[in-house]
């Protein structure tokens, strides 16, 4: 017995249309998955060089308690993909920092946290010297196109009011000159607090470093956001 099924032309057209829509949806899903995968693969940590003296290096505390390590952990806990490089040298002045800046920037990082000046002040070095050194460092960073967060330092009072005035003015004035963000005082909330400082009264304990990280976090997150924006802009501009 032969059975002949007759399909109306309109019905066939509808089936064909549905198949085309389904195929289009599947192609779109596959394309979206590939784009997402490619984007995820292109993500890389934001590399930040923490460039400073013993306050950065982690003098007197465990490596795990140093500023770069605690800062990276805090940033990662907030979802940021970062690598903080410890380029701190205990006892370094701005003169020492200027001498080693170029090799600390090789390979080129995405950003720099510049923390120097405490040892210049402790030694009573003429404020003109750290000002000139920091000026040159900021000029070099700008020429290399590296975003920077400048952290300020305050002079001890034993050198007299004039010295304190001239030294403390270095950081806000240079930040304004180079249009870079300034965290006014690296040891804010920690300096002279025995619950946050080591027996020498100068260097922070691990707990003190944690307090520094907590207070500086908004400024560092803004720095990371700037780097991410720069990367996104550069990626969009790439043909």
The 8 nearest C-alpha neighbors of each residue, nearest first, counted from 0:
[[1, 2, 3, 4, 5, 6, 7, 8],
 [0, 2, 3, 4, 5, 6, 7, 8],
 [3, 1, 4, 0, 5, 6, 7, 8],
 [2, 4, 5, 1, 6, 0, 7, 8],
 [5, 3, 6, 2, 7, 1, 8, 11],
 [4, 6, 3, 7, 8, 2, 10, 11],
 [7, 5, 8, 4, 10, 11, 9, 3],
 [6, 8, 10, 9, 5, 11, 12, 4],
 [7, 9, 11, 10, 12, 6, 13, 5],
 [10, 8, 12, 7, 11, 13, 6, 14],
 [9, 11, 13, 12, 7, 8, 14, 6],
 [12, 10, 8, 14, 13, 9, 15, 7],
 [11, 13, 15, 9, 10, 14, 16, 8],
 [12, 14, 16, 10, 15, 11, 17, 9],
 [15, 13, 17, 11, 16, 12, 18, 10],
 [14, 16, 12, 18, 13, 17, 11, 19],
 [15, 17, 13, 19, 18, 14, 12, 20],
 [18, 16, 20, 14, 19, 15, 21, 13],
 [19, 17, 21, 15, 16, 20, 22, 14],
 [18, 20, 22, 16, 17, 21, 23, 15],
 [19, 21, 23, 17, 18, 22, 24, 16],
 [22, 20, 18, 24, 23, 19, 17, 25],
 [23, 21, 19, 25, 20, 24, 18, 26],
 [22, 24, 20, 26, 21, 25, 19, 27],
 [25, 23, 27, 21, 26, 22, 20, 28],
 [26, 24, 28, 22, 27, 23, 29, 21],
 [27, 25, 23, 29, 24, 28, 30, 22],
 [26, 28, 24, 30, 25, 29, 31, 23],
 [29, 27, 31, 25, 30, 26, 32, 24],
 [28, 30, 32, 26, 31, 27, 25, 33],
 [29, 31, 27, 33, 32, 28, 26, 34],
 [32, 30, 28, 34, 33, 29, 27, 35],
 [31, 33, 29, 35, 30, 34, 36, 28],
 [32, 34, 36, 30, 31, 35, 37, 29],
 [35, 33, 37, 31, 36, 32, 38, 30],
 [36, 34, 38, 32, 37, 33, 31, 39],
 [35, 37, 33, 39, 34, 38, 32, 40],
 [36, 38, 40, 34, 35, 39, 33, 41],
 [39, 37, 35, 41, 40, 36, 34, 42],
 [38, 40, 36, 42, 41, 37, 35, 34],
 [39, 41, 37, 38, 42, 36, 43, 35],
 [42, 40, 38, 39, 37, 43, 36, 35],
 [41, 43, 39, 40, 38, 44, 80, 37],
 [44, 42, 41, 45, 80, 40, 81, 46],
 [43, 45, 81, 80, 82, 46, 42, 79],
 [44, 46, 81, 82, 109, 80, 47, 43],
 [47, 45, 82, 109, 108, 81, 44, 83],
 [46, 48, 110, 83, 111, 109, 108, 84],
 [47, 49, 84, 111, 50, 83, 112, 86],
 [48, 50, 112, 85, 86, 84, 111, 47],
 [51, 49, 86, 113, 87, 48, 112, 114],
 [50, 52, 87, 114, 115, 55, 113, 49],
 [51, 53, 88, 87, 89, 91, 54, 55],
 [89, 54, 52, 56, 58, 55, 88, 57],
 [55, 53, 52, 56, 57, 58, 202, 51],
 [54, 56, 87, 53, 51, 57, 52, 66],
 [55, 57, 87, 53, 88, 54, 58, 52],
 [58, 56, 65, 55, 60, 53, 54, 59],
 [57, 59, 53, 60, 56, 54, 89, 202],
 [58, 60, 57, 61, 204, 202, 197, 203],
 [61, 59, 57, 58, 64, 205, 204, 62],
 [62, 60, 64, 63, 65, 59, 57, 205],
 [61, 63, 65, 64, 60, 57, 68, 56],
 [62, 64, 61, 65, 68, 69, 60, 66],
 [65, 63, 205, 61, 62, 60, 69, 68],
 [66, 64, 57, 62, 68, 67, 63, 69],
 [65, 67, 69, 55, 68, 70, 208, 57],
 [68, 66, 70, 83, 69, 85, 65, 71],
 [69, 67, 71, 70, 65, 66, 63, 72],
 [68, 70, 72, 66, 71, 67, 64, 65],
 [69, 71, 73, 67, 68, 72, 212, 66],
 [70, 72, 74, 68, 73, 69, 83, 75],
 [71, 73, 69, 75, 70, 74, 76, 68],
 [74, 72, 70, 76, 71, 75, 69, 77],
 [73, 75, 71, 77, 76, 79, 72, 70],
 [76, 74, 79, 78, 72, 77, 73, 71],
 [75, 77, 73, 74, 78, 72, 79, 71],
 [78, 76, 74, 75, 79, 73, 72, 80],
 [77, 79, 75, 76, 80, 74, 73, 81],
 [80, 78, 75, 74, 77, 81, 76, 44],
 [79, 81, 44, 75, 45, 78, 82, 43],
 [82, 80, 44, 45, 46, 79, 83, 71],
 [81, 83, 46, 44, 45, 47, 84, 71],
 [84, 82, 47, 67, 71, 48, 46, 81],
 [83, 85, 48, 49, 86, 47, 82, 67],
 [84, 86, 49, 87, 67, 56, 48, 83],
 [87, 85, 50, 49, 84, 48, 51, 88],
 [86, 88, 56, 51, 52, 55, 50, 85],
 [89, 87, 52, 91, 56, 53, 90, 51],
 [53, 90, 88, 52, 91, 56, 87, 58],
 [89, 91, 52, 53, 88, 118, 92, 95],
 [92, 90, 52, 89, 95, 88, 96, 118],
 [91, 93, 95, 94, 118, 119, 116, 96],
 [92, 94, 96, 95, 129, 116, 115, 132],
 [95, 93, 97, 92, 96, 132, 98, 129],
 [96, 94, 98, 92, 93, 97, 91, 99],
 [95, 97, 93, 94, 99, 98, 100, 92],
 [96, 98, 94, 100, 95, 99, 93, 132],
 [97, 99, 95, 96, 100, 94, 101, 93],
 [100, 98, 96, 97, 101, 102, 103, 95],
 [99, 101, 103, 97, 102, 96, 98, 104],
 [102, 100, 104, 103, 99, 105, 98, 97],
 [101, 103, 105, 104, 100, 99, 106, 98],
 [104, 102, 100, 101, 105, 99, 86, 106],
 [103, 105, 107, 101, 102, 106, 108, 100],
 [106, 104, 107, 102, 103, 101, 108, 100],
 [105, 107, 104, 108, 103, 102, 101, 109],
 [106, 108, 105, 104, 109, 145, 103, 143],
 [109, 107, 46, 110, 47, 104, 106, 48],
 [108, 110, 46, 47, 45, 145, 226, 107],
 [111, 109, 47, 146, 145, 108, 147, 48],
 [112, 110, 147, 48, 47, 49, 113, 148],
 [111, 113, 148, 49, 147, 50, 149, 48],
 [112, 114, 149, 50, 111, 150, 51, 148],
 [115, 113, 51, 150, 50, 112, 149, 52],
 [116, 114, 51, 93, 117, 52, 113, 92],
 [115, 117, 119, 118, 93, 92, 152, 120],
 [116, 118, 120, 119, 115, 152, 121, 92],
 [117, 119, 121, 92, 120, 116, 122, 90],
 [120, 118, 116, 124, 122, 117, 92, 121],
 [119, 121, 123, 117, 118, 154, 122, 124],
 [122, 120, 118, 123, 119, 117, 155, 154],
 [123, 121, 119, 120, 124, 118, 117, 125],
 [122, 124, 120, 121, 119, 125, 158, 126],
 [125, 123, 119, 122, 126, 120, 128, 129],
 [124, 126, 127, 128, 123, 129, 162, 119],
 [127, 125, 166, 128, 129, 130, 124, 165],
 [126, 128, 130, 125, 129, 131, 166, 124],
 [129, 127, 131, 126, 130, 125, 132, 124],
 [130, 128, 132, 131, 93, 126, 127, 133],
 [129, 131, 127, 133, 128, 132, 169, 134],
 [132, 130, 134, 128, 129, 133, 127, 135],
 [133, 131, 129, 135, 134, 130, 93, 94],
 [132, 134, 136, 130, 135, 131, 129, 137],
 [133, 135, 131, 137, 132, 136, 130, 138],
 [136, 134, 138, 132, 133, 137, 139, 131],
 [137, 135, 133, 139, 138, 134, 140, 97],
 [136, 138, 140, 134, 139, 135, 133, 141],
 [137, 139, 135, 141, 136, 140, 142, 134],
 [140, 138, 136, 142, 137, 141, 135, 143],
 [141, 139, 137, 143, 145, 142, 138, 144],
 [140, 142, 144, 138, 143, 139, 145, 137],
 [143, 141, 139, 144, 140, 138, 145, 137],
 [142, 144, 140, 141, 145, 139, 107, 138],
 [145, 143, 141, 142, 140, 146, 139, 109],
 [144, 146, 140, 110, 143, 141, 109, 147],
 [147, 145, 110, 111, 144, 148, 109, 140],
 [148, 146, 111, 110, 112, 149, 145, 179],
 [147, 149, 112, 180, 181, 113, 111, 150],
 [150, 148, 181, 113, 112, 147, 182, 180],
 [151, 149, 182, 114, 185, 181, 183, 113],
 [150, 152, 184, 183, 170, 185, 182, 149],
 [153, 151, 184, 117, 185, 116, 154, 167],
 [154, 152, 167, 155, 184, 151, 166, 117],
 [153, 155, 120, 163, 156, 166, 167, 152],
 [156, 154, 157, 153, 158, 121, 120, 163],
 [155, 157, 158, 159, 154, 163, 160, 162],
 [156, 158, 159, 155, 160, 154, 163, 162],
 [159, 157, 156, 162, 123, 155, 163, 160],
 [160, 158, 157, 162, 161, 156, 163, 155],
 [159, 161, 163, 162, 164, 156, 158, 157],
 [162, 160, 164, 163, 159, 165, 158, 166],
 [161, 163, 165, 164, 160, 159, 158, 166],
 [164, 162, 160, 166, 154, 161, 165, 167],
 [163, 165, 161, 162, 167, 166, 160, 168],
 [166, 164, 162, 168, 163, 167, 161, 126],
 [165, 167, 126, 163, 168, 169, 164, 162],
 [166, 168, 153, 169, 164, 165, 163, 154],
 [167, 169, 165, 166, 170, 171, 172, 164],
 [170, 168, 167, 172, 166, 130, 171, 173],
 [169, 171, 173, 172, 151, 168, 174, 167],
 [172, 170, 174, 173, 168, 169, 175, 181],
 [171, 173, 175, 170, 174, 169, 168, 176],
 [174, 172, 176, 175, 170, 171, 169, 177],
 [175, 173, 171, 179, 177, 172, 176, 178],
 [174, 176, 178, 172, 173, 177, 171, 179],
 [175, 177, 173, 174, 178, 172, 179, 171],
 [178, 176, 174, 179, 175, 173, 137, 138],
 [177, 179, 175, 174, 176, 180, 173, 181],
 [178, 180, 174, 177, 181, 147, 148, 175],
 [181, 179, 148, 149, 174, 178, 182, 147],
 [182, 180, 149, 183, 150, 148, 174, 179],
 [181, 183, 150, 184, 151, 149, 185, 180],
 [182, 184, 151, 181, 150, 185, 152, 171],
 [185, 183, 151, 152, 187, 186, 182, 150],
 [184, 186, 150, 187, 151, 152, 183, 182],
 [187, 185, 189, 190, 184, 188, 211, 152],
 [186, 188, 184, 189, 185, 190, 211, 214],
 [187, 189, 190, 186, 210, 211, 192, 214],
 [188, 190, 186, 187, 192, 195, 207, 191],
 [189, 191, 186, 192, 188, 187, 201, 196],
 [190, 192, 193, 200, 189, 196, 201, 195],
 [191, 193, 194, 190, 195, 189, 196, 188],
 [194, 192, 196, 195, 191, 200, 197, 198],
 [193, 195, 192, 196, 207, 206, 189, 197],
 [194, 196, 207, 193, 192, 203, 204, 189],
 [197, 195, 203, 193, 204, 200, 202, 194],
 [196, 198, 199, 204, 200, 202, 203, 201],
 [199, 197, 200, 196, 193, 201, 202, 204],
 [200, 198, 201, 197, 202, 196, 203, 193],
 [201, 199, 198, 196, 197, 202, 191, 193],
 [202, 200, 199, 196, 203, 197, 190, 191],
 [201, 203, 196, 197, 200, 204, 54, 199],
 [204, 202, 196, 207, 195, 197, 208, 205],
 [203, 205, 207, 196, 206, 197, 195, 208],
 [204, 206, 64, 208, 207, 60, 209, 203],
 [205, 207, 209, 204, 208, 195, 210, 203],
 [206, 208, 195, 203, 204, 210, 209, 205],
 [207, 209, 211, 205, 210, 206, 203, 66],
 [208, 210, 206, 212, 207, 211, 213, 205],
 [209, 211, 207, 213, 208, 212, 214, 206],
 [212, 210, 208, 214, 209, 213, 215, 207],
 [213, 211, 209, 215, 210, 214, 70, 216],
 [212, 214, 210, 211, 216, 215, 209, 73],
 [213, 215, 211, 212, 216, 210, 217, 187],
 [214, 216, 212, 218, 213, 217, 211, 219],
 [215, 217, 219, 218, 213, 214, 212, 220],
 [218, 216, 220, 219, 215, 221, 214, 213],
 [217, 219, 221, 216, 220, 215, 222, 182],
 [220, 218, 222, 216, 221, 217, 223, 215],
 [221, 219, 223, 217, 222, 218, 216, 224],
 [220, 222, 224, 218, 219, 223, 217, 225],
 [221, 223, 219, 225, 220, 224, 218, 226],
 [224, 222, 220, 226, 225, 221, 227, 219],
 [225, 223, 221, 227, 222, 226, 228, 220],
 [224, 226, 228, 222, 223, 227, 229, 221],
 [225, 227, 229, 223, 228, 224, 230, 222],
 [226, 228, 224, 230, 229, 225, 231, 223],
 [227, 229, 231, 225, 230, 226, 224, 232],
 [230, 228, 226, 232, 227, 231, 233, 225],
 [231, 229, 227, 233, 228, 232, 234, 226],
 [230, 232, 228, 234, 233, 229, 227, 235],
 [233, 231, 229, 235, 234, 230, 228, 236],
 [234, 232, 230, 236, 231, 235, 229, 237],
 [233, 235, 231, 237, 236, 232, 230, 238],
 [236, 234, 232, 233, 237, 231, 238, 230],
 [235, 237, 233, 234, 232, 238, 231, 230],
 [236, 238, 234, 235, 233, 232, 231, 230],
 [237, 236, 235, 234, 233, 232, 231, 230]]
